[in-house]
Amino acid sequence: MNPSGLATFAEILQATGPYGLVAVLGWAFWRINEKKDRELKALHERIVAFAEAQTAAIIKVEAALVALRDAIEDMHDR
């Protein structure tokens, strides 16, 4: 940050008092939380995709096991 920017920031704080500082800190906190929320949403979407893929794989394995059981039962019945 350049010296004139610091002077401008100091002038703004002097003009607004502690409320200006609270507003700036509130804005910064909001921006950080907004970024964190976006990252959490992306993570949640990835987890949902993994869960859907895992569920599909489990269903396929279960169907294969049922088919194998039926084939074994048919062999025993003959």
C-alpha angles and dihedrals in degrees: 000000000000123000094251089055090054090049091050091048090049091050091051091050091047091051097045099034121202091334091066091053091049090050092050093047091047091051092049091049090050092051092050092049091047091055092046091050091053091051092048091049091052090048091049091052091052092049091050091050091050091048092050091050091048092049091051091050092049091050091051092049091048091051090049091050092049090049090049091049091050091049091051091048090050090052091051092048093056 
